[in-house]
């Protein structure tokens, strides 16, 4: 539907993307899922478990999440090609692995905004000035 050229998108495509989100991102996600589907079963099970965890606790949203998932696919495709045992990828603590993996990606805008809101609310409740108030007082 979209072209890779620099020509402007039709008004229809612009409207459609406002309603449904980026068509390019949807295409990237479908490609990621196809890559995962081609993995050997034990690697696919592991990736799907990581993906499920990231969906709930991951630090990113939108296009940033796609980059993280594509990197995950790269890691497991290479591990499968090298016949790296699953435990050698994850180590003894899968949570530690996934937390270290997530640390390589920035907080999503939504989560960063909600963390700031939460931190500010607790500071106000404790009678302290918030980071936003500190910026405006300078």
HUUR-V739468 format. One record per residue. N is the residue number from 1. RES is the residue in one letter. PSI is psi in degrees with one decimal (999 if undefined). D_CENTER is the distance of its C-alpha to the mean C-alpha in whole Angstrom. Layout:
n:N res:RES psi:PSI d_center:D_CENTER
n:N res:RES psi:PSI d_center:D_CENTER
//
This chain:
n:1 res:X psi:-46.0 d_center:25
n:2 res:X psi:155.9 d_center:23
n:3 res:X psi:157.4 d_center:25
n:4 res:X psi:-0.1 d_center:24
n:5 res:X psi:177.9 d_center:27
n:6 res:X psi:5.5 d_center:27
n:7 res:X psi:145.6 d_center:29
n:8 res:X psi:150.6 d_center:28
n:9 res:X psi:150.8 d_center:26
n:10 res:X psi:158.1 d_center:29
n:11 res:X psi:-36.6 d_center:29
n:12 res:X psi:-47.1 d_center:28
n:13 res:X psi:-38.1 d_center:25
n:14 res:X psi:-45.3 d_center:24
n:15 res:X psi:-44.7 d_center:25
n:16 res:X psi:-42.4 d_center:23
n:17 res:X psi:-30.3 d_center:20
n:18 res:X psi:-40.0 d_center:20
n:19 res:X psi:-45.3 d_center:21
n:20 res:X psi:-12.4 d_center:18
n:21 res:X psi:174.8 d_center:16
n:22 res:X psi:126.4 d_center:15
n:23 res:X psi:-33.6 d_center:17
n:24 res:X psi:-40.5 d_center:16
n:25 res:X psi:-39.1 d_center:12
n:26 res:X psi:-40.3 d_center:14
n:27 res:X psi:-43.5 d_center:16
n:28 res:X psi:-40.9 d_center:13
n:29 res:X psi:-42.3 d_center:11
n:30 res:X psi:-39.6 d_center:15
n:31 res:X psi:-42.1 d_center:15
n:32 res:X psi:-48.9 d_center:12
n:33 res:X psi:-37.0 d_center:14
n:34 res:X psi:-38.3 d_center:17
n:35 res:X psi:-43.5 d_center:17
n:36 res:X psi:-38.3 d_center:16
n:37 res:X psi:-28.5 d_center:19
n:38 res:X psi:-9.3 d_center:21
n:39 res:X psi:154.0 d_center:20
n:40 res:X psi:154.0 d_center:23
n:41 res:X psi:-47.0 d_center:23
n:42 res:X psi:-34.9 d_center:22
n:43 res:X psi:-39.8 d_center:19
n:44 res:X psi:-42.6 d_center:18
n:45 res:X psi:-43.4 d_center:19
n:46 res:X psi:-45.3 d_center:17
n:47 res:X psi:-42.5 d_center:14
n:48 res:X psi:-34.6 d_center:14
n:49 res:X psi:-43.7 d_center:14
n:50 res:X psi:-44.4 d_center:11
n:51 res:X psi:-44.0 d_center:9
n:52 res:X psi:-44.1 d_center:11
n:53 res:X psi:-45.4 d_center:11
n:54 res:X psi:-34.0 d_center:7
n:55 res:X psi:-33.4 d_center:8
n:56 res:X psi:-38.8 d_center:10
n:57 res:X psi:0.1 d_center:10
n:58 res:X psi:151.8 d_center:6
n:59 res:X psi:-2.5 d_center:6
n:60 res:X psi:165.1 d_center:4
n:61 res:X psi:164.6 d_center:5
n:62 res:X psi:-138.7 d_center:7
n:63 res:X psi:-31.8 d_center:7
n:64 res:X psi:-35.6 d_center:5
n:65 res:X psi:-39.0 d_center:2
n:66 res:X psi:-40.0 d_center:6
n:67 res:X psi:-43.0 d_center:7
n:68 res:X psi:-44.5 d_center:5
n:69 res:X psi:-38.3 d_center:6
n:70 res:X psi:-39.2 d_center:9
n:71 res:X psi:-37.7 d_center:10
n:72 res:X psi:-44.2 d_center:10
n:73 res:X psi:-42.4 d_center:12
n:74 res:X psi:-48.2 d_center:14
n:75 res:X psi:-46.6 d_center:15
n:76 res:X psi:-29.7 d_center:16
n:77 res:X psi:-43.9 d_center:18
n:78 res:X psi:-40.7 d_center:20
n:79 res:X psi:-40.6 d_center:21
n:80 res:X psi:-41.2 d_center:22
n:81 res:X psi:-35.4 d_center:24
n:82 res:X psi:-2.4 d_center:25
n:83 res:X psi:38.0 d_center:26
n:84 res:X psi:125.7 d_center:24
n:85 res:X psi:146.5 d_center:25
n:86 res:X psi:-44.3 d_center:22
n:87 res:X psi:-29.1 d_center:23
n:88 res:X psi:-27.3 d_center:23
n:89 res:X psi:-49.0 d_center:20
n:90 res:X psi:-27.1 d_center:19
n:91 res:X psi:-164.0 d_center:22
n:92 res:X psi:-24.0 d_center:24
n:93 res:X psi:97.6 d_center:21
n:94 res:X psi:-32.1 d_center:18
n:95 res:X psi:-43.7 d_center:16
n:96 res:X psi:-41.7 d_center:17
n:97 res:X psi:-51.6 d_center:15
n:98 res:X psi:-33.9 d_center:12
n:99 res:X psi:-41.0 d_center:12
n:100 res:X psi:-39.7 d_center:14
n:101 res:X psi:-47.1 d_center:11
n:102 res:X psi:-30.6 d_center:8
n:103 res:X psi:-14.6 d_center:11
n:104 res:X psi:-1.3 d_center:10
n:105 res:X psi:145.4 d_center:8
n:106 res:X psi:157.7 d_center:9
n:107 res:X psi:140.5 d_center:9
n:108 res:X psi:155.5 d_center:8
n:109 res:X psi:-43.0 d_center:11
n:110 res:X psi:-48.7 d_center:12
n:111 res:X psi:-39.9 d_center:11
n:112 res:X psi:-43.1 d_center:13
n:113 res:X psi:-42.3 d_center:16
n:114 res:X psi:-35.5 d_center:16
n:115 res:X psi:-41.6 d_center:17
n:116 res:X psi:-44.2 d_center:19
n:117 res:X psi:-44.3 d_center:21
n:118 res:X psi:-48.2 d_center:21
n:119 res:X psi:-42.2 d_center:23
n:120 res:X psi:-39.9 d_center:25
n:121 res:X psi:-41.6 d_center:26
n:122 res:X psi:-40.2 d_center:27
n:123 res:X psi:-44.0 d_center:29
n:124 res:X psi:-42.2 d_center:31
n:125 res:X psi:-31.3 d_center:32
n:126 res:X psi:1.1 d_center:33
n:127 res:X psi:20.1 d_center:35
n:128 res:X psi:159.8 d_center:33
n:129 res:X psi:149.5 d_center:32
n:130 res:X psi:162.4 d_center:28
n:131 res:X psi:-36.6 d_center:26
n:132 res:X psi:-39.9 d_center:27
n:133 res:X psi:-38.1 d_center:31
n:134 res:X psi:-38.1 d_center:31
n:135 res:X psi:-37.5 d_center:30
n:136 res:X psi:-20.1 d_center:32
n:137 res:X psi:-13.2 d_center:35
n:138 res:X psi:999 d_center:35
//
